[in-house]
Amino acid sequence: MCDTCGCGLTSQKREVVSLNESLLRENDRVAKKNLEHFNNLGAFTLNLISSPGAGKTTLLEKTFEYMPKDLKFAVIEGDIETERDAERIRQKGVHAIQITTGGACHLDANLIHGAIHSLSHKFKEDGLDMVFIENVGNLVCPATFYLGEHKRVVMLSVPEGSDKPAKYPKAFLTSDVFIITKVDLLPYFDFSIDEARKLALSINPKLKIFELSAVSGKGMEEWIDFLLGFLEKKKD
């Protein structure tokens, strides 16, 4: 159970529902402000959600290796504890801001708002091309909290099983992009690409789907072309 959002509470249900609705309204209000700030920075922003271990940080590391070197990136890292993932990103020469939630199973708009102010101070002269938000590893609560991103990306790794879209439908319903990761492991796991795609598209027919392995490089060029396409649209 999350320490802050109230999920899992069964007593006084009516009061909890009312409180959560109020929290979400306030979250959405701040998220709209966040979107304005991202736009002012010139930064196309993606919110990555997945279960722990699906490969969010590895995908970001490889993404920065493939991207043109003249582009400016930043990452907002969300974790319950430690700065390990942020340190990995910094080793790639990319600015990373760590948000340690201390128990909360998701990032919210207020937490992102504080990080944006830090980015605005550092990049106020040159701006940014792209910001990645790596959410806390969880397919439940992050699906509920809009952070002000332009696109939401849901990731599912081969070892997790191809039935997860049916089990966590909101994560797929609220996302724009679905990435199946670690496809190099397909020979070793009972994972059906067709099932995962079919289930996800039955929930959200508009999903853009990628099948990739950050380790082998399979599918990475298509992913990079997709990201660069948004930057081209931004110039227009």
C-alpha positions, 0 to 999 in steps of 0.5 A, a space after each residue: 500500500 502507498 504511504 500517501 495516496 490512500 490506496 488499500 484503505 477500506 474503512 471510511 470509504 466515502 471519506 477516502 474517496 472524497 479526499 482522493 478526488 480532491 487530491 487529484 483535482 489539485 494534482 491536475 491543477 498543478 500538472 497544467 502549470 507544469 506543462 506550461 513550464 515544460 513548454 517554456 523550457 522548450 522541452 518535450 516531456 515523457 513520463 515513463 511508468 512500469 513495474 520495477 525492473 522493466 528496464 526504464 533506466 537502461 532504456 534511458 541510458 541507451 537512448 542517450 547513446 543513440 541520440 544526436 550529441 547536440 541535443 540537451 536532455 534532463 531526467 527527473 528520477 523517482 524512487 522510494 529510496 537511493 539515487 542509484 538510477 540518477 547516478 547512472 544517468 549522470 554517468 551518461 553526461 545527462 543532468 538528473 534530478 533525484 526525487 526520493 519519495 520516502 514511501 510513496 509509490 508514485 510521483 505527483 505533480 507537486 513533486 515534479 513542480 519543484 524539480 522543474 524550478 531546478 531545471 528552469 534555473 539551470 537551463 534558463 539560458 539555453 532551454 532543453 530539448 527533452 525531459 524524461 520523467 522516470 516514475 517510481 516502479 509501479 503499474 498502479 498509482 502512477 497511472 492515476 497521477 498526471 504530471 504535466 507530461 506531453 506523452 506517457 509511456 508504459 513499459 512491460 518486460 518479457 519476464 513479467 508475462 504478456 497478460 499484464 495489460 489485462 491485469 493493469 488496464 489503467 496504465 495502458 488506457 492512460 498511456 500514449 506509447 507501449 514498449 515491450 522491453 527485453 525482447 532478447 529474452 523471448 526464447 527463455 520466457 513464456 511471453 506472447 508478443 501477439 497476446 500483449 499487443 492484442 490485450 493492450 490495443 483492446 484497452 487503448 487502440 491508439 497506443 503506439 507499440 515498440 518491441 525492443 531490447 536496449 541490450 541488443 539494440 533491437 528496435 532502438 532505431 525505431 524508438 529514436 526516430 519516434 522521439 526525433 519526430 517529436 523534436 522536429 514537430 516542435 521546431 515547426 
